[in-house]
Every structure is written in structure tokens, then in C-alpha cells.
Amino acid sequence: MLTPLRWPDLPAAQQPPWPDAAELEAAMQELSTLPPLVFAGECDLLGARLADAAEGRAFVLMGGDCAETFAANNAESIRARLKTVLQMSVVLTYAASLPVIKVGRLAGQYFKPRSNVVETRDGVELTSYLGDAVNALPFDAASRRPDPQRLVKAYNASSAALNLVRAFTQGGYADLRQVHAWNQDFVRDSVAGQRYEAMAGDLDRALAFMRAIGADPEELQRVEFYAAHEALSIDYERALTRIDSRTGLPYDVSGHFLWIGERTRQLDGAHIHFASTIRNPIGVKVGPTASPDDVVQMCEILNPERTPGRLTLITRMGSTKVREALPGIVQKVDGSGVPVVWVCDPMHGNTREAATGHKTRVFDDVVDEVQGFFEVHRDLGTVPGGLHIELTGDDVTECVGGTGGGPRGQLSATDTRRPVIRA
């Protein structure tokens, strides 16, 4: 049965133009009968972990692909992404002496927001590519037709991904004694890879000492790993919202953590209203044009009970604006008394188009936004709670600059690594 919750007739931005209402209803009914992808208790546990991050007792790392694809939903790709998150988390834990809350942008990130719902090439107008959960990338009428059965396919792909992640994280792959195995082969010989290996050697010696004195805690052998995605399609999320039998409360069982994007966070829109009705921990992307008063009002709507860990604000300001735009928002929210976790997304505000036409980012801009984020919170006495990073485990030219991403500001068309094409 579909959840009895009913959202009012509010505008919902960025919704696919489904061509056949009957097809959509059939897909929704099928989704509504399928088992949950995650459980309410897991969502509650993540909320408790995020409450620690809000107080500075833990740090959040969210990472994964910009948009998942059905083709990349295979064991090697998922393992490579998991490797990267585990590697980043152990570096953060080692450096900051804080537990790291590991959240993957996976098992649901099959939708893409668009500036325009249609795309025109050589006089031919078709629906834009809206993510594999809606249509396909090839520019032809059949591929670009929104197909509601793809929502069911997205559910099945997400289920398979979560099963594999649970096997990896609970079955020994995430054991700290595997720390060297998490270093990607194409990174290993770089300066950063060598520094990581040196740190891993230190961890080996520490673990050997613990074993020598008879200490081998279970926490070293497995990790908690949570799934997150942008709650973009109201149809998909509504069909996967369930009333928990234990508490009688609604949870969106498509993922542990759902966030509302910069393009869909209208105070009078369906996305904010939907997020206010579910009990999952939720996030909202906040860009440099956001009004501090509107952000506070949004916090009041989404966390009226002022529950720690319930709400995360994911700021994506851009390196040139973070130091000017962020302080006013942080001060206003902090003064409101609504507890939030402050997380920095240094990727989406720093996108540039390279000479090749590929969208990319300059590594220095990403680092500068992170530094600005920490500077603002240090100056205001508030807690910088985490990072939200687009990443991949593949050998691709995601960013330029840094330790191995090509010269600053350049993306060569002959680069042997595959550029990430953001369609």
C-alpha cells in the first residue's frame, strides 16, 4: 500500500515530464509493495551519530558520484568508491582523532536536476537527460523518453548496491588491517599515495601493539556505512515512504539520509514539505544567494522540535564567496537555536568549463573553499561538522591541479585518463 501521507498541492520543481500517467501509477504501485532498502532503526542511529557531529564529537564524510548509472552499478565500481571513502575516513580519523561518520552518495543517486527540461541539437528537441532513473543518455527519441519503469530499475540497482556495501563493510573488507589495500594502484606512486602509505605503516605498528597486549576490538573489523542521495523525484520518494511498525512514524526507506538540493529548497515547495514529514535525518544544500532569514525559516520548518542530528545544512558557496556569504547565514541559524550539522560541499560552487568542453574543477578552488569554511566557523565559534565530496574510485580526470590532476586550469584532450563528462 502507498503511504497514507498526502502532501498538499504544492509546486514541485525539477520533476520529470512523465508522458503517461497510467505508466507512472503502475510503477508507483509496484514500488510501494517492495521491501525497504533501509530500516528506521538505522536512520535513527545515523541521527544520533550526526548529533555528535553537531557538537564536535565526530566528523561527517559524505562522498560518491555526481550521478550513479546502471552501467556502473557493478562490484568493481562500488568497491572502488568504497575504497576511496574508507581511505579518506582513516586519514581524517588519524589526523583529527575523531570518529568519522561515513555516508556514501550511492544507492539512489540516479536522478539529475536540470536548468532546462529539454535539449536541442541540430534543430531536434528532446527531453534532457534526467538521470538513469528517468531516461537514457543517447540523444534519440526512444532513449530520452521518460520511462517510469526506470524508477523500479533504480530501486533494484540500489538494493544490489546496498547488499554489496553491507557485505564489504561487515565482512572484513573494512577491517583496519586492510588499510594498505584501500590505496588505489593509480594513486600509490603519487606523493599523496606515498604519504598515505607512511601513515598506514604507522597504523600497522599501532595495531600490532594492540594485538600484542591482547586488544582486538570489534570496531576495528567493520564500519558503519550509510547511504544518501538527493530526494529529487517526489514520485519515487513518496512510493518508498513507509510507516514504521515500531514507532508509527513515517520514514523514507529509499536511503538513510536524504537531502534537498539548491534548486528545490523553495519554502513553499513540495520538497521542503516532504522532508518535514519524514523522520530520516535530512540535509539541505545552501548556496551563496540564500537569504539568512529564509534559511532560518527553513530550519524551523524542518526541525521544529530542535532535535540534534535531525538537520544538516550542506553549504556550497564557491571559493570566491564562502568567506562573505557564509558568516551571515551561520550567525543567523546559530542565533535561532535550531541545532544543525554544518557540512561543506566544496565541489558544486567551483565548477568550470574546460577548453575541451568538459565540466571540471580546479583543485586549489576546492581546497580554498574548505579552508574558508573552517575559517568562518573558527571565527564565529561554531562547529564545522563535515565534508560533502563528489568522488570516484576510477582513474579519471575529475579535477585539474592537485597531486595528479594535470596542470592548474588545463584539461588535455589527450589525457590518458578518462575525463568525467557531466551530461
N, C-alpha and C positions, 0 to 999 in steps of 0.2 A: 504494500500500500504506500502511496505517496504520503509524505508527512502532512498532517493536518494544518500545519502552519500556512498562513496565507499572507503574502506581502501585499501591501496596498498598491494601487495602480500608480507607481512612481516611474519616472523615466529611468531607463537602464541603458547607459552608454555602452558602446563597443559590443553590441550583441550581433551575432551572425544573422544575415538575412536568409533564414531558412525558407526555402521555396514552397514547402509542402507541410501544412500544419498537422496533417494526419501522420506523416512520417515522423515528425518531431514527437508527437504524443506517444506513438508506439515505442520510440527509443526511450522516452522518459519512463514509461510504464515498465519496460524491461529493466532499466537501471534501478528503479525503485524496489525491485524484488531481489536484487543481487546482494550478497553478503557485504558487510562493511569492510573497507580497506584498512581502517584503523579503529581502535577502540577508545571509548570515552575515558577509561582509566588512564590510557597512555597520554591522551590530551591533557588530562588533569595533572599528570606527573610533569609534563613539559611546562605547564603553567607554574608549577612550584619551582622548577629549575629557573624559569625566567624571572620569577620573583627574586631569586638570589642575584641574578644579573642586574636587576634594577637597583639593588643595594650594594653592588660592587663585590659580591662574594663569588661571582662566576662571570664568564665572558662568553658571548654568543658568537658562533661562526656559522653563517649560512652560506652555502656555496653550491653551484651547479650550473648547468647550461642555461643560456638565454631562453631557448625553447627546445624541448625534447622532440625527438622524431621517432616514429615507429621503427624506422630502419636501424636507428642506433640503440634500440632497446634490446641489447644483447649482453651476454655475460662479460665480454671483454671491455665494452664501453662502460658498463656500470661499475665494474671493478676498478677501471682506471680513474673514474671520477671519485669513487670511494677512497682510493689510494691518496688522491690529492687532498681531500678533506682531512683524512687521518694524518697525513704528513703535516699539513698546516696546523692542525689542532695540537699535535705533540710539540711543535715549535712554540706555539703560543703558551701552552701549559708550562713548558720548560722555562720560558723567558719570564712569564708573569707569575708563576706559582699559583695559578688559579685553575679551577676546573673549567673546561671548555664544553659548552653545550653545542653539540654537533647537529646541524639541521641541513638537510640536502634540498636543493631546488630540484626535486625529482618526483616521479610517480604522480604526475598531474600537471606538469608544466607544458601542456600540449596546445595551449592557446596563445595567440599573439594579438595584442592591441594594434590598431592601425590608425593613421591620420586620415586615410581615405578608404572607404569600403570597396571602391572599385579601382582598377588599374587599367591603363590604356597603353597599348603597344601597337604602333603602326596602324592606328585607327581602329583597332579592335579593343572593345571594352569588356572586361570580365571582372568578377568578384576578386578582390585582393586575396592573397594567401593569408589565411587567418589562423594557421597552425594545423597540425595534422589531425587534431580532434574535430576539425570543421571541413577542410578540403585539402587538396594536394598542391605541391609547388609548381609542377609543369604548367605552362601558360597555354591551356586549351580548355574548351568549354566543359568537357566531362570532368577534368581534374579539378577545376575551380568551382564546380557546383557544390554548395554546402550540403553535406550528407549527414543527417542526424545519426545514422548508424555508426558513424565515426566516433560519436560520444561513447558508445558501447565498446568500441575498439580501444578507445583511450582508457576506459576502466580496466579492460583486460590487460593492456600493456602495463598499467600502473600496478595491478595486482602482481604480475610477474616480476616487476622491478622490486617491489617491496618484499616479496618472498626471497629474492636473491640477496637483497641488502640484509635482511634478518639472518640469513644463513651465514653471510660473511661476518657480520658484526657479533654474532653469538656463537659461531662455530670455530673460532680460533684465528681467523684471518686478522682480527683487530687486536690480537694479543700484542702487548708492547714488545715482546721478544721478536716480533715481526718487523720492527721499526726500520731495519735496513731494506726490507722488501718493498716498503712504500715509496722508496726513492725511484722515480721513473728512470728508465735506461737513458732516455734522451736528455735528462737533466743531470745525471750522475757526474758527468765530467765537467760541468759548468762550475763557476765559482760558487754559486748558491748551492749546488749539489754537493760540492766538497765540504762546504760549511755544515750542511745538514749531516753528512756522514761523520764529521767530527763530533757533532752533538749526539748522534746516535751511538757513537763509541762511548761517550760519557754515560749515556743511559744504560748501555750494556754493562758497564762496570758497576753502576748503582744497582741494577737488577741482580747481578752476580753476588753482590754483597748481601742483598736481601735474602736470596736463596741460601746463602751460606749460614745465615743466622736463623733459618727456618721460617722466613716470612715469604709467602707467595699468595697474596690476597687475590680473591676472585676478580676484583675490579681491574686488575692488570690484564685479564684474559679476554674480556669482552667490553663492549661500549654500548651506551645508549645512543641511538641514531634516530632522528625524527625526520618526517617527510613534510615538505612545504611546497605550496605553489600559489600563484595569483588566482584569486577567486574571480575570474573574468566572466565566465559563462554562467549566468543566473540559472539557466535551464539545468545544466549539469550539476551545479551545487545544490539546487533545490531537490533534485531527484535522489541525491545522496545524503540528504539531511534526515536523521532518524531521532526518535525519542528514545533516550537511554532507559532501559528497563530498570536499572539500578536506582537512578535519581529522578526519572520522569522529566528530564530536561533535554532540549534539542542539541545535538552535535552534528556537525558536518563530517561524515565519516569518509570523505574523499582524501583527507590528509590531516596530520596533527595540527599544522599551523597554516592558516590562510591569510593572505594579505590582499588589501585593496590598493590598486595602482593609482598613480598620479592622475591618470586620465579618467578615473571612475570614482573619485572620492567626493563627489558633489554631496553637500549636506542634505539636499532634498532628493537624492537619487536612490535607486533600488539597492545599490551595492552596500552603501553605509547602513541602510535599514536592515538588509540581510545579515550583515556582520553583527549587528546589535542583537540579533535573535538567537545566535548560536553560542554555545559555551566553550568552543575551542579558544585557545589563545590566538589572537589576531594581530595583524600588523597593518599599517597604512604607510604608503610611500608619500613623502612630503618634499616638494621641490622648492626652489628659491622664490617662486611667485606666491607661495602660500601666505595667507594673512594669519598673523599670530592669533587674532580673535577667532577666526574660523577654525584654526587647529584646536584651540581650547574647546570650542563648541562641539567639535567632532569627538574630542576626548570625553566630554560629558555624555554624549550620546552612546559611545561605545563602551565606556567603563563607568556607568553611573554609581555602581556600588564601590568604586575605588578599590578594586581587587588587585593587589600586586601580582604582576606577571600576566595579567589579562591582556594588556595592550602594549604593543611595540610600535614606536614611530621610527620608520626607516628613512633617514634623510638622504636626499640625493641632490646636492646643491651645485656641484661643479667646483673645480679647484679655484676658479676666479671669484666665486660668490659665497663660498662657505663661511668665510670669516665675517662677512657683512650680513648675510641673510639669516644665518643660524642663531646668533645670540638672542635676537628679539623673540624668536619662537620658543627657544628653550626657557628663557626667563618667564614668558607668559604662561607656559604649561607648568613650569615648576611652581609658580605662584598660585596656580589654580588648585593645587593639592591633589590632582589626579595622578596616581603613580603610573609611570611609563618606563619602558626599557628603550634607551636611546641607541639606535644602531645606525652605522654609516654605510651607505651604498655609494662607493666612490666610482662606480662604473657608468651609470646611466646619465650622469650630468657631464661626462667628459668625452662623449662620442664625437669623433671627427670622421670626415670622409677623406680617404687617401687618394692620391693621384690615380690609382688603379680603379677607383670607384667603390672599393670595399670600405665598409664602416669599420673603424678601428679606434684605438685609444692610445695615447702616449703614456707610457708607464709613469713618467715623472708627474703627470697630472693626477693620476690615481693616488700616488703616494702623497702628493701635496694636499689633496682633499682629506685623506686620512689624518695627516698631521694637523690640518686646520680644525677638523672635528675634535681631536683631542685637546687642542689649544683652547677652543671655545669652552669645552666642559671644564677644563682645568681653571680657566679664568672665572667661571661662574660657580665653581664648587659643586657641579653636578657630575653624574656618573656616566662616562662613556661605556655603554654596555656591550657593544659588539660590532661585527662587520658583516656585510651582506655582499658577497663577491660572485660575479659571473666567472666561472672557471670550467675548464675541461681537462680531462686526463690525456687528451690526444696531443700529438706533436704538431701544433698549428700555430700560425702567427696571429694570436688573439690581440696582442698589444705590440706596439713598437717601442724600442728602448729597453731599459732594464738590463738584465744579465744575459739575455739571449733572444730578444725580440726584434733584432735589426736596428739600424741607426735611428736615432731620435727623429721622429717626424716622417720616416720613409717606410714604404711598404713596397718591396720589389715584386714586379710581376713574375720574376724568375725565381723567387724564393722557393726552395725545395719543400718547405713546409706548406701545407695547405692553408691558405687564408680562410678565416671564418667569414662566410658570406651571410650577412644578415638580410634575408629576403624581405 
